[in-house]
Amino acid sequence: MMIPRYEPTYSFAEIHRSFFQALRNNRTGVLEAYLKDYFRVKHVFLMKSGRSSLFVILKALNRPGKVLMPAYNCRNVPESAWFAGYSPLLLDPDLDTLNVQPEKYLDRMSENVSAIFAISLFGIPYDVRPLVDAARNKGILLVEDAATALGSRVGGRITGTIGDVGVISFQDTKLLSANTGGVIITNNDQIAQKISTFLENVPMEDEIWRNYLSTMFHKSATRHWIYPITQLTHRIMNGEAMYEIVPPPTATAPGYLARCSAFSVELIMNQWQNLDWNIRRRRWIAGRYTQALSGRDTFRIPVISEEIEPVWIQYPLLTKRKFEFFKYMQSRGVDLTWSHRYSCAEEFHQADCPNAEIIARSILSLPCHPGLTDAEVDKVCQIIADYADRRG
């Protein structure tokens, strides 16, 4: 038995129900109405993924230039800008917050900057409020990439609704899982019209059977009794490197640009009533981890201001002995495998982002999915405490 680093939030019953519902009809309009009401926005566009959503926003903007974004980030984000014909300009993050300080964005705004991708990492929302006026005055599109941060808030406002346009992802590792799916949200009529025009001939992802089988696989692969096999297979295929340099992008994968599938629409809707519980549960788990890590110099956890309300798709921590801690936790039945073990600055040949490399070389992330039992959370906390005590 092993505690997986993540587990999709959908159940087997919801997978089956979504499959048969998707075969009968397409309720995209119903989900769009739900999302408009939840985010209190006028315009919603359902896409295949968060990355394709970012791509669409920039293509619709049609003003190629530089796009500011963090250097420690999911590689799909700068690649979406690259594929759209823009140049990612990566900014070095702060080691306390693990994200870019607003001053760095403000200092790098210029006539050559077309957009800012303000990224909410780990389900911790990024506070874009210091950037809003400056971006507007310079004609720079402020995009809140809240892919990981569905339901989080900044100063009481829902993340994704403060800038010009927001993006949420429903991929399997996200707060609410649907295998595929992303959404663009905005109150900006001008950018909404441009997006609508660009999407006129973009088809819906029509792979109901493939998505059904994929969700069944992912749910099965993260069952506690089978997860050791899943983890072993992952190790054989991908190794256990704690840091890697990823190759630069070449071309988009087939089907990169598409609208959200009918199956994913149903899977999102079938989980929507559990969203508030999902968020509360993750916050409780994160609170327990914070207590367990408090006062332990072995680890470094992100500094979060009082106005920030995270939703915690993962609980990040930095440790100088990354591989040692990883193996220690794994040997005791907790998997901390983390996919973003790279700096995007390396991928795009920027040499001025040393903190991004430090983070990539030292970051691991504790499981925070709502399927964890209280006993499993206590187990993770105890193992962390034991390790820290051993290190002195």
NULO-516111 format. One line per field, with one value per residue: residue number from 1; residue in three letters; z, x, y of N, C-alpha, C in turn. Coordinates in steps of 0.2 Angstrom, whole numbers. Each point is the difference from the previous one (the first is absolute). Layout:
kolnu	[NUM	...]
tifi	[ALA	...]
nZ	[Z	...]
nX	[X	...]
nY	[Y	...]
caZ	[Z	...]
caX	[X	...]
caY	[Y	...]
cZ	[Z	...]
cX	[X	...]
cY	[Y	...]
This chain:
kolnu	[1	2	3	4	5	6	7	8	9	10	11	12	13	14	15	16	17	18	19	20	21	22	23	24	25	26	27	28	29	30	31	32	33	34	35	36	37	38	39	40	41	42	43	44	45	46	47	48	49	50	51	52	53	54	55	56	57	58	59	60	61	62	63	64	65	66	67	68	69	70	71	72	73	74	75	76	77	78	79	80	81	82	83	84	85	86	87	88	89	90	91	92	93	94	95	96	97	98	99	100	101	102	103	104	105	106	107	108	109	110	111	112	113	114	115	116	117	118	119	120	121	122	123	124	125	126	127	128	129	130	131	132	133	134	135	136	137	138	139	140	141	142	143	144	145	146	147	148	149	150	151	152	153	154	155	156	157	158	159	160	161	162	163	164	165	166	167	168	169	170	171	172	173	174	175	176	177	178	179	180	181	182	183	184	185	186	187	188	189	190	191	192	193	194	195	196	197	198	199	200	201	202	203	204	205	206	207	208	209	210	211	212	213	214	215	216	217	218	219	220	221	222	223	224	225	226	227	228	229	230	231	232	233	234	235	236	237	238	239	240	241	242	243	244	245	246	247	248	249	250	251	252	253	254	255	256	257	258	259	260	261	262	263	264	265	266	267	268	269	270	271	272	273	274	275	276	277	278	279	280	281	282	283	284	285	286	287	288	289	290	291	292	293	294	295	296	297	298	299	300	301	302	303	304	305	306	307	308	309	310	311	312	313	314	315	316	317	318	319	320	321	322	323	324	325	326	327	328	329	330	331	332	333	334	335	336	337	338	339	340	341	342	343	344	345	346	347	348	349	350	351	352	353	354	355	356	357	358	359	360	361	362	363	364	365	366	367	368	369	370	371	372	373	374	375	376	377	378	379	380	381	382	383	384	385	386	387	388	389	390	391	392]
tifi	[MET	MET	ILE	PRO	ARG	TYR	GLU	PRO	THR	TYR	SER	PHE	ALA	GLU	ILE	HIS	ARG	SER	PHE	PHE	GLN	ALA	LEU	ARG	ASN	ASN	ARG	THR	GLY	VAL	LEU	GLU	ALA	TYR	LEU	LYS	ASP	TYR	PHE	ARG	VAL	LYS	HIS	VAL	PHE	LEU	MET	LYS	SER	GLY	ARG	SER	SER	LEU	PHE	VAL	ILE	LEU	LYS	ALA	LEU	ASN	ARG	PRO	GLY	LYS	VAL	LEU	MET	PRO	ALA	TYR	ASN	CYS	ARG	ASN	VAL	PRO	GLU	SER	ALA	TRP	PHE	ALA	GLY	TYR	SER	PRO	LEU	LEU	LEU	ASP	PRO	ASP	LEU	ASP	THR	LEU	ASN	VAL	GLN	PRO	GLU	LYS	TYR	LEU	ASP	ARG	MET	SER	GLU	ASN	VAL	SER	ALA	ILE	PHE	ALA	ILE	SER	LEU	PHE	GLY	ILE	PRO	TYR	ASP	VAL	ARG	PRO	LEU	VAL	ASP	ALA	ALA	ARG	ASN	LYS	GLY	ILE	LEU	LEU	VAL	GLU	ASP	ALA	ALA	THR	ALA	LEU	GLY	SER	ARG	VAL	GLY	GLY	ARG	ILE	THR	GLY	THR	ILE	GLY	ASP	VAL	GLY	VAL	ILE	SER	PHE	GLN	ASP	THR	LYS	LEU	LEU	SER	ALA	ASN	THR	GLY	GLY	VAL	ILE	ILE	THR	ASN	ASN	ASP	GLN	ILE	ALA	GLN	LYS	ILE	SER	THR	PHE	LEU	GLU	ASN	VAL	PRO	MET	GLU	ASP	GLU	ILE	TRP	ARG	ASN	TYR	LEU	SER	THR	MET	PHE	HIS	LYS	SER	ALA	THR	ARG	HIS	TRP	ILE	TYR	PRO	ILE	THR	GLN	LEU	THR	HIS	ARG	ILE	MET	ASN	GLY	GLU	ALA	MET	TYR	GLU	ILE	VAL	PRO	PRO	PRO	THR	ALA	THR	ALA	PRO	GLY	TYR	LEU	ALA	ARG	CYS	SER	ALA	PHE	SER	VAL	GLU	LEU	ILE	MET	ASN	GLN	TRP	GLN	ASN	LEU	ASP	TRP	ASN	ILE	ARG	ARG	ARG	ARG	TRP	ILE	ALA	GLY	ARG	TYR	THR	GLN	ALA	LEU	SER	GLY	ARG	ASP	THR	PHE	ARG	ILE	PRO	VAL	ILE	SER	GLU	GLU	ILE	GLU	PRO	VAL	TRP	ILE	GLN	TYR	PRO	LEU	LEU	THR	LYS	ARG	LYS	PHE	GLU	PHE	PHE	LYS	TYR	MET	GLN	SER	ARG	GLY	VAL	ASP	LEU	THR	TRP	SER	HIS	ARG	TYR	SER	CYS	ALA	GLU	GLU	PHE	HIS	GLN	ALA	ASP	CYS	PRO	ASN	ALA	GLU	ILE	ILE	ALA	ARG	SER	ILE	LEU	SER	LEU	PRO	CYS	HIS	PRO	GLY	LEU	THR	ASP	ALA	GLU	VAL	ASP	LYS	VAL	CYS	GLN	ILE	ILE	ALA	ASP	TYR	ALA	ASP	ARG	ARG	GLY]
nZ	[0	-4	3	-5	-4	-4	0	-6	0	-7	1	0	5	1	0	2	5	1	-1	4	4	-1	0	5	3	-2	6	-5	-3	3	-1	-6	0	2	-5	-4	3	0	-6	-1	-6	-5	0	-3	0	-1	2	-4	1	5	-2	-3	6	2	-4	1	6	-1	-3	4	5	-4	5	-4	5	5	3	5	4	5	2	6	-4	-2	-4	1	6	0	0	4	4	0	1	4	0	7	3	3	5	2	6	4	3	5	4	3	-6	-3	0	-6	3	1	4	0	0	5	2	-2	2	-6	-5	1	6	-2	4	6	1	4	2	1	4	0	-3	0	1	-6	4	-5	6	2	-4	3	3	2	0	3	4	0	0	6	-3	6	0	4	0	2	-5	5	-1	-3	1	-2	4	-3	7	0	-5	-4	1	-5	5	2	-4	-6	1	2	2	0	3	-4	-2	-1	0	-3	3	-6	0	-7	1	-3	-2	-2	3	-5	4	-2	2	-4	-2	0	5	3	-3	1	6	0	-3	4	5	-5	-2	6	-2	2	5	-5	6	0	-4	-4	1	-2	-5	-2	1	-3	-5	0	0	-4	-4	3	-1	6	-2	-5	4	4	-4	1	6	0	-3	4	5	-3	-1	6	4	4	-6	4	-5	-5	-6	-1	-5	-4	-1	-3	1	-1	5	-3	-2	0	-6	5	0	5	1	-2	0	-1	-4	-2	0	-3	-4	-1	0	-3	2	-2	-4	4	0	-7	0	4	-4	-6	2	2	-6	-4	3	-1	-7	0	4	-4	-5	4	-1	-5	1	0	1	-6	3	-5	0	4	-3	4	-5	0	-3	1	-5	-1	-6	2	4	-3	0	3	-3	4	3	-6	-3	5	1	-6	0	5	-3	-6	3	2	-7	-1	-5	-1	-5	-2	-5	4	-2	-3	-3	-1	4	3	0	2	3	6	1	1	1	4	3	-6	-2	5	-2	-6	2	4	-5	5	-1	6	0	-4	-4	-1	-4	2	4	6	0	-6	1	6	-4	-5	5	3	-7	-2	5	-2	-6	2	4	-4	-4	6]
nX	[4	-1	2	-4	4	-4	-6	-3	-3	-1	-6	0	-4	3	5	-3	-2	6	2	-5	1	6	-1	-3	4	0	2	4	-6	-2	5	0	-6	1	5	-4	-5	4	2	-6	0	1	6	-1	6	-3	6	5	4	4	5	-5	-2	6	1	-6	1	6	-2	-5	4	3	4	3	3	2	0	-1	4	-1	7	-2	-2	-6	4	-6	1	6	-1	-6	4	5	-5	-2	7	0	3	0	-1	5	-3	5	-2	-4	6	-2	-2	6	-1	-2	4	-6	5	1	-6	-1	6	-3	-5	-1	2	5	-2	-3	3	-4	4	-5	4	-5	6	0	-4	6	-6	1	3	-4	-3	6	-2	-6	1	6	-2	-5	4	4	-6	2	-2	-4	3	-5	6	-7	4	5	-3	-4	-3	6	2	0	1	-3	4	-4	5	3	-3	7	4	3	4	-3	4	-4	3	-2	7	2	6	-5	-3	-2	0	2	6	-5	1	-2	1	-2	1	-5	0	6	-5	6	3	-6	-1	6	-1	-6	2	5	-5	-2	6	0	2	-5	3	0	2	-6	1	4	-4	-5	3	2	-6	-2	5	-1	-7	0	4	-5	-3	-1	-5	-2	0	2	-5	-5	2	0	-5	-2	3	-2	-6	0	2	5	1	4	4	-4	4	-6	-2	3	-5	-3	-5	-6	-2	-2	-5	5	-3	-4	-7	-3	2	-5	5	5	-5	-2	6	1	-6	2	6	-3	-5	6	0	-5	-3	1	-2	-6	0	2	-4	-5	1	0	-5	-1	1	-3	-5	0	0	-4	4	0	6	-1	-6	-1	-5	-5	2	-5	-2	-2	0	5	-5	5	0	6	2	5	4	2	6	5	4	5	-4	-2	5	4	-3	1	6	1	-4	3	6	-4	0	4	-3	6	-1	5	-5	-1	5	-2	5	-5	4	1	-6	-1	5	-4	5	-5	-1	5	-4	-1	6	1	-5	2	5	-4	-4	-4	-5	-3	-2	-5	-1	-7	2	5	1	-3	-1	-1	-4	-2	-1	-3	-4	-1	0	-3	-4	-1	-1	-4	-3	0	-2	-4]
nY	[-6	5	6	1	3	-3	2	-2	6	-2	-2	-6	1	5	-4	-5	4	3	-6	-2	5	-1	-6	2	4	6	0	2	2	-6	-3	3	-2	-7	0	3	-4	-5	1	1	-3	4	-2	-5	-2	-6	-2	-3	6	1	-4	-3	1	-1	-6	-2	2	-3	-5	0	1	-4	0	-4	-3	3	-6	4	-5	-4	0	0	-5	-2	-4	-2	4	0	-7	1	4	-4	-5	5	0	-1	4	-6	4	-4	1	1	-6	2	-2	6	3	-1	7	3	4	4	2	-6	-1	4	-2	-6	4	-1	4	-4	2	-5	-5	-1	-6	2	-4	-4	-1	-6	4	4	4	3	5	1	2	-1	-4	0	5	-3	-6	3	4	-5	-2	-3	-6	1	-6	-2	-3	-1	-3	1	5	-4	6	1	4	6	2	-6	1	-3	-4	4	4	1	-4	0	-5	-5	-5	-5	-5	-5	0	-6	4	3	6	1	-7	1	-2	3	6	6	6	4	5	5	6	-1	4	5	-3	0	6	2	-3	2	5	-1	-1	4	-2	1	-6	-4	-2	-4	-1	-1	-5	4	5	-4	-3	6	2	-6	1	7	-1	-5	4	4	-6	0	-5	4	5	-5	-4	5	1	-7	-1	5	-4	-6	3	3	-5	2	3	4	0	3	0	3	-4	5	3	-4	-4	3	-3	-6	4	3	2	0	-1	2	-6	-4	-5	4	3	-6	-1	6	-1	-7	4	4	-4	-3	6	2	-6	-1	7	-1	-5	3	4	-4	-3	6	2	-6	1	6	-3	-5	4	3	4	-3	1	-6	3	2	3	1	7	0	5	4	4	-5	-3	-4	-4	1	1	4	-3	6	-3	4	-4	1	-5	2	-3	1	6	0	-3	4	4	-1	-1	6	-1	6	1	3	-5	4	2	6	-5	6	4	3	4	-6	-2	6	-3	1	5	4	-6	2	4	1	0	5	3	0	2	4	1	-1	-4	1	-7	3	-6	1	-5	4	-6	1	-6	1	5	-3	-5	4	2	-6	-3	6	-1	-6	1	5	-4	-4	5	1]
caZ	[0	0	-1	-7	0	-2	-2	-3	5	-2	2	-5	-2	-4	-7	-4	-1	-5	-6	-3	-1	-6	-6	-2	-2	2	5	0	2	7	4	-1	5	7	1	0	6	5	-1	-1	-6	-5	-6	2	-6	2	-4	1	6	2	-5	-6	2	0	-7	-3	3	-4	-7	-1	1	-6	1	2	4	6	5	6	4	5	-3	3	-3	-4	-6	-5	0	-5	-7	-3	-3	-5	-5	-2	-4	5	3	7	4	7	5	5	6	7	3	5	-2	-6	-6	-2	4	-4	-2	-6	-5	-2	-3	-6	-5	-6	-6	-3	4	-2	5	6	2	7	1	7	0	5	3	4	-5	0	1	-6	1	-1	-7	-4	-2	-5	-6	-3	-3	-6	-5	1	2	6	0	6	-1	6	-2	6	6	-1	6	5	1	2	3	0	-7	-3	-5	-7	-2	2	-6	-6	-2	4	-3	4	-3	3	-1	5	6	2	5	-2	-5	-5	-5	-4	1	2	-2	0	3	0	0	-5	-6	-6	-1	0	-7	-4	2	-3	-8	-1	1	-4	-4	4	2	7	1	-1	2	6	2	2	7	5	2	4	7	4	1	5	6	2	1	6	5	5	0	-6	-1	0	-7	-4	2	-3	-8	-1	1	-5	-6	1	5	6	0	4	-4	-7	-5	-5	-7	-2	-4	-7	-3	4	-1	-4	4	5	0	0	5	6	-2	3	6	5	2	5	5	4	3	5	6	2	6	6	-1	6	5	-2	2	7	2	-2	5	6	0	0	7	4	-2	2	7	1	-2	3	4	-3	-5	-5	-6	-1	-3	-3	4	-3	3	3	-5	-5	2	-5	0	1	-4	3	6	-2	5	-3	5	-4	-1	-4	-1	6	3	-5	1	7	0	-4	4	5	-3	-3	-6	-1	-7	-2	-7	-2	2	-5	-1	-7	-3	-4	-6	-5	0	4	5	5	5	4	5	-4	1	7	1	-4	3	7	2	0	2	4	-3	4	-3	5	2	6	6	5	2	-5	1	6	-1	-3	5	4	-3	-1	7	2	-4	2	7	-2	-3	5]
caX	[-4	3	-4	2	1	-6	-6	-5	-6	-6	-1	-2	-7	0	3	-5	-6	2	1	-6	-3	4	-3	-7	-1	5	-2	5	-3	-2	6	1	-4	3	6	-2	-3	5	6	-4	3	-5	2	3	2	2	5	2	4	2	5	-4	-3	5	2	-6	0	6	-2	-6	3	3	5	6	5	2	-5	3	-2	5	4	-2	-7	-1	3	-5	-2	4	-1	-6	2	5	-4	-5	4	3	6	0	5	-1	2	2	-5	2	0	-5	-7	0	-3	3	-2	-3	5	3	-5	0	6	2	-5	3	-4	0	-4	-7	-4	3	-3	1	-1	-1	3	-2	-7	1	-1	5	-4	1	-2	5	1	-6	0	5	-1	-5	2	4	-3	2	-5	2	-3	0	0	-2	-1	0	-2	-7	-4	4	-2	5	-4	-7	-2	2	5	-2	-5	3	3	-4	-3	2	0	0	1	-3	4	0	3	-2	-4	-6	3	-4	4	2	-4	3	-5	2	-5	2	-5	2	-4	4	4	-4	-2	6	1	-6	2	6	-2	-5	1	4	-5	0	4	-5	4	-3	3	7	0	-3	5	5	-2	0	7	3	-3	3	7	2	-2	6	3	4	5	8	2	0	6	6	-1	2	7	3	0	2	5	-1	4	-3	0	2	-1	-4	2	-5	-6	0	-7	-6	-2	-6	-5	2	-5	-7	-4	-1	-4	-7	1	3	-5	-4	4	0	-6	-2	3	-1	-3	5	6	2	3	7	5	1	4	7	2	2	6	6	1	3	7	3	2	5	6	1	6	4	5	1	-4	-2	-7	-1	-3	-7	-3	-7	-5	0	-3	2	-4	5	0	6	3	8	5	7	5	7	2	-6	-1	0	-7	-5	1	-2	-7	-2	1	-5	-7	-3	3	0	2	-3	2	4	7	4	-1	-2	5	5	-3	0	7	1	5	-1	-5	3	-5	-5	4	0	-7	-1	5	-1	-7	-5	-7	-4	-7	-5	-6	-5	-1	4	-4	3	6	5	3	4	6	5	3	4	6	3	3	6	5	3	4	6	4	2]
caY	[6	6	6	3	7	3	-5	4	1	-3	-7	-5	1	6	-1	-4	4	5	-3	-1	7	3	-3	2	7	5	5	5	6	0	1	7	4	-1	4	7	2	-1	5	6	3	1	-4	-7	-4	-6	-2	-7	0	6	2	2	6	5	1	4	7	4	0	5	7	1	6	-4	4	-4	-2	-1	-5	-3	-5	-6	0	-6	2	1	7	4	-3	2	7	-2	-3	5	5	5	-1	0	3	-3	3	-4	1	1	-6	0	-1	-5	3	6	6	4	5	-3	1	8	2	-3	2	4	0	-6	-5	-1	-3	-3	-6	0	-7	-2	-7	-5	2	6	5	6	6	4	7	5	0	2	7	1	-3	3	6	-2	-4	-7	-4	-4	-6	-3	-7	-3	-7	-4	4	0	1	4	7	5	5	-1	0	-6	0	-1	5	6	3	1	-7	-6	-7	-6	-7	-6	-6	-5	1	6	0	-4	-4	-3	-2	6	6	6	5	7	4	7	5	5	-1	0	-6	-5	0	-3	-7	-3	0	-5	-7	-2	-6	-5	-5	-3	-6	-5	-7	-2	-7	0	3	-4	-5	3	1	-6	-2	4	-2	-7	0	3	-4	-1	-7	-1	6	-2	-2	6	3	-3	1	7	1	-3	4	7	0	3	6	5	6	-1	5	-2	3	5	-2	-1	1	-2	-7	0	2	5	5	-3	2	-6	-6	0	-4	5	4	-4	-2	6	2	-5	1	7	1	-2	4	3	-5	-1	5	0	-6	1	5	-4	-4	4	2	-5	0	6	-1	-5	3	6	0	-5	3	-5	1	7	0	7	5	2	6	-1	2	-5	-6	-5	-6	-5	-7	-4	4	0	2	-1	-4	-1	-7	-2	-7	-3	0	-3	-7	-1	0	-5	-6	-1	0	6	2	7	1	7	0	6	0	4	7	2	4	-5	-2	6	2	6	-2	5	-3	-5	-2	-5	-6	-3	-3	-6	-5	-2	0	-6	2	-5	-1	4	-1	-1	-7	-3	0	3	-4	0	7	-1	-4	5	5	-4	-1	6	2	-5	2	7	-1	-4	4	4]
cZ	[0	-1	-6	1	-2	-1	-3	4	-2	3	-6	-2	-4	-7	-4	-1	-6	-7	-4	-1	-6	-6	-2	-2	2	4	1	3	7	4	-1	5	7	1	0	7	6	0	0	-6	-6	-6	3	-7	2	-5	2	6	2	-5	-6	1	0	-7	-4	2	-4	-7	-1	1	-6	0	2	3	6	5	7	4	4	-4	3	-1	-3	-7	-5	-1	-5	-7	-3	-4	-6	-7	-3	-4	4	3	8	3	7	5	6	6	6	4	6	-2	-5	-6	-1	4	-5	-3	-7	-6	-2	-3	-7	-5	-5	-6	-3	3	-2	5	6	2	8	3	8	0	6	3	4	-5	0	0	-5	1	-1	-8	-5	-3	-5	-6	-5	-4	-5	-5	0	2	6	0	6	-2	7	-1	6	6	0	8	5	0	2	2	-1	-7	-3	-5	-7	-2	1	-6	-5	-2	4	-3	6	-3	4	-1	7	7	3	6	-1	-7	-5	-6	-5	1	3	-1	1	3	0	0	-5	-7	-6	-1	-1	-8	-4	1	-4	-7	-1	0	-5	-3	4	3	7	0	0	1	7	2	3	7	5	3	3	7	4	2	6	7	3	2	7	6	5	-1	-7	-1	0	-7	-4	1	-3	-7	-2	1	-5	-7	0	4	6	1	5	-4	-7	-4	-6	-7	-2	-4	-7	-4	5	-1	-4	5	5	1	-1	5	5	-3	4	6	5	3	6	6	5	4	6	6	3	7	6	0	7	5	-2	2	7	3	-1	5	7	0	0	7	5	-2	3	8	0	-2	4	5	-2	-5	-5	-7	0	-4	-2	5	-4	4	3	-5	-5	3	-5	0	0	-4	2	6	-1	6	-4	6	-4	-1	-3	-1	6	3	-5	2	7	0	-4	4	5	-2	-2	-6	-1	-7	-3	-7	-2	3	-4	1	-7	-3	-4	-7	-5	0	3	6	6	5	5	5	-3	1	7	2	-3	3	7	1	0	2	3	-3	4	-3	6	1	6	6	5	3	-5	1	6	-2	-4	4	4	-3	-1	7	2	-5	2	7	-2	-3	5	-1]
cX	[4	-5	2	1	-7	-5	-5	-6	-6	0	-1	-7	-1	3	-6	-6	2	0	-7	-4	3	-3	-7	-1	7	-2	5	-3	-2	6	3	-4	2	6	-1	-2	6	5	-3	4	-5	2	4	1	3	5	2	5	2	5	-3	-4	4	2	-6	0	5	-2	-5	3	4	5	7	5	3	-5	4	-3	5	4	-1	-7	-1	2	-6	-2	5	0	-6	1	4	-4	-4	4	2	7	0	6	-1	3	2	-4	4	0	-5	-7	0	-3	3	-2	-3	5	4	-4	0	6	1	-6	3	-5	0	-4	-7	-5	4	-4	2	-2	-2	2	-3	-7	1	-1	5	-4	2	-2	5	2	-5	1	6	-1	-6	3	5	-3	2	-5	2	-4	2	0	-1	-2	-1	-5	-8	-3	5	-2	6	-4	-7	-2	2	6	-2	-4	2	3	-5	-4	3	0	-1	1	-4	3	0	3	-3	-5	-7	2	-6	4	3	-5	3	-6	3	-6	2	-6	2	-3	4	4	-5	-3	6	0	-6	2	5	-3	-6	1	4	-5	0	4	-5	3	-4	2	7	0	-3	6	6	-1	-1	7	3	-3	3	7	2	-4	6	3	4	5	7	2	0	7	6	0	3	7	4	0	3	6	-2	4	-3	0	2	-1	-4	2	-5	-6	1	-6	-5	-2	-7	-6	1	-5	-7	-4	-1	-5	-6	1	3	-5	-4	4	1	-6	-2	4	-1	-3	5	5	1	3	7	5	1	4	7	3	2	6	6	1	3	8	4	2	6	7	2	7	5	5	1	-3	-2	-7	-1	-3	-7	-3	-7	-5	-1	-3	1	-5	5	-1	6	2	8	4	7	4	7	2	-6	0	0	-7	-5	0	-2	-8	-2	0	-5	-7	-3	4	0	3	-3	3	3	6	5	-2	-2	6	5	-3	0	7	1	5	-1	-5	2	-5	-5	4	1	-7	-1	5	-2	-8	-3	-6	-4	-7	-5	-7	-5	-1	4	-4	4	6	6	4	4	6	6	3	5	7	4	4	6	6	4	4	6	6	3	-1]
cY	[6	6	3	8	4	-6	4	0	-4	-8	-5	1	7	-1	-4	5	5	-3	-1	6	3	-3	2	8	4	6	5	7	0	1	7	5	0	4	7	2	-1	6	7	4	-1	-5	-7	-4	-7	-3	-7	0	7	3	2	7	6	2	4	7	4	0	5	7	2	6	-3	5	-4	-1	-1	-5	-3	-5	-7	-1	-7	2	1	7	4	-3	3	7	-1	-2	6	5	5	-2	0	4	-2	4	-4	1	1	-6	-1	-2	-6	3	7	6	5	6	-3	1	7	2	-2	2	5	0	-7	-6	0	-2	-2	-6	0	-7	-1	-7	-4	1	6	6	5	6	5	7	5	1	3	7	1	-4	3	6	-1	-4	-7	-4	-4	-6	-4	-8	-4	-7	-5	3	1	1	4	7	5	6	-1	-1	-7	0	-1	6	7	3	1	-7	-5	-6	-5	-6	-5	-6	-4	2	7	-1	-4	-3	-2	-3	5	5	6	5	7	4	7	4	5	-1	-1	-6	-6	-1	-3	-7	-3	0	-5	-7	-2	-6	-5	-6	-2	-6	-6	-7	-2	-7	1	4	-4	-6	4	2	-6	-2	4	-1	-6	0	4	-3	-2	-7	-1	6	-2	-2	6	4	-3	1	7	1	-3	4	7	1	4	7	5	7	-2	6	-2	3	5	-2	-1	2	-3	-8	0	1	5	6	-3	3	-6	-5	0	-5	4	4	-3	-2	6	1	-5	1	7	1	-2	5	4	-4	-2	5	0	-6	1	6	-3	-4	4	3	-5	-1	6	-1	-5	3	6	0	-5	3	-4	2	8	0	7	4	2	6	-2	0	-6	-6	-6	-6	-7	-7	-4	5	0	1	-1	-3	0	-7	-3	-7	-4	0	-3	-8	-2	0	-6	-7	-2	1	6	2	8	2	7	1	6	1	3	7	2	4	-4	-1	6	4	7	-2	4	-2	-5	-3	-6	-7	-3	-3	-7	-6	-2	-1	-8	2	-5	0	4	-1	-2	-7	-2	0	4	-4	0	7	0	-4	4	5	-3	-1	6	2	-5	2	6	-2	-4	5	5	8]
